[in-house]
């Protein structure tokens, strides 16, 4: 017996290939941004009070960027899952 993905037409298969490539790119981008954000938080937690004040805006920017990348990844992930389920 064979197992795997099946698609109702070639267009859905091409869409899958495109979405899968996009998913991989966004996944790596999101993981990289998450690692960067975690490094910033670690540095922030290890810093003195005065240093923390100067680091707050950078933390906010990193947090916002992380949220945007997470949102883009999750959107692509849900599109890919829908295509694999119904495609």
C-alpha positions as CSV (number, residue, x, y, z in Angstrom):
1,X,0.0,0.0,0.0
2,X,1.1,3.5,-0.7
3,X,0.7,6.5,1.6
4,X,1.2,10.1,0.8
5,X,-0.5,13.2,-0.3
6,X,-2.9,13.3,-3.2
7,X,-4.2,16.3,-5.0
8,X,-7.4,16.7,-7.0
9,X,-5.6,18.5,-9.8
10,X,-2.2,19.7,-10.9
11,X,-2.9,23.2,-9.9
12,X,-3.3,22.2,-6.3
13,X,-0.1,20.3,-6.5
14,X,1.7,23.4,-7.8
15,X,0.1,25.4,-5.0
16,X,1.3,22.9,-2.5
17,X,4.9,23.1,-3.8
18,X,4.8,26.9,-3.6
19,X,3.2,27.0,-0.1
20,X,5.6,24.3,1.2
21,X,8.7,26.4,0.0
22,X,7.2,29.5,1.5
23,X,6.4,27.6,4.8
24,X,10.0,26.4,5.1
25,X,11.3,29.9,4.6
26,X,8.9,31.5,7.0
27,X,9.6,28.7,9.5
28,X,13.3,29.3,9.5
29,X,12.8,33.1,9.6
30,X,10.5,32.8,12.6
31,X,12.8,30.5,14.5
32,X,15.7,32.8,13.8
33,X,13.8,35.8,15.0
34,X,12.7,33.9,18.1
35,X,16.3,33.0,19.0
36,X,17.3,36.7,18.5
37,X,14.4,37.8,20.7
38,X,15.3,35.3,23.4
39,X,19.0,36.5,23.3
40,X,17.7,40.1,23.8
41,X,15.6,39.1,26.7
42,X,18.5,37.2,28.3
43,X,20.7,40.3,27.9
44,X,17.9,42.5,29.3
45,X,17.5,40.3,32.4
46,X,21.2,40.3,33.0
47,X,21.5,44.0,32.7
48,X,21.4,46.7,35.4
49,X,18.4,48.9,35.9
50,X,19.8,51.8,34.0
51,X,20.9,49.5,31.1
52,X,17.4,47.9,31.0
53,X,15.9,51.3,30.5
54,X,18.0,51.9,27.4
55,X,17.2,48.4,26.1
56,X,13.4,48.6,26.4
57,X,12.8,50.1,23.0
58,X,14.9,47.5,21.3
59,X,13.1,44.8,23.1
60,X,9.7,46.2,22.0
61,X,10.9,46.3,18.4
62,X,12.2,42.8,18.5
63,X,8.9,41.6,20.1
64,X,6.8,43.3,17.4
65,X,9.0,41.8,14.7
66,X,8.7,38.4,16.3
67,X,4.9,38.7,16.4
68,X,4.7,39.7,12.7
69,X,6.9,36.8,11.7
70,X,4.9,34.4,13.8
71,X,1.7,35.7,12.3
72,X,3.0,35.2,8.8
73,X,4.3,31.7,9.6
74,X,1.0,30.7,11.1
75,X,-1.0,32.0,8.2
76,X,1.1,30.1,5.7
77,X,0.9,27.0,8.0
78,X,-2.9,27.1,8.0
79,X,-3.1,27.6,4.3
80,X,-0.7,24.6,3.7
81,X,-2.7,22.4,6.2
82,X,-6.0,23.3,4.4
83,X,-4.5,22.5,1.0
84,X,-3.2,19.1,2.3
85,X,-6.5,18.3,3.9
86,X,-8.8,19.3,1.1
87,X,-6.5,19.5,-1.9
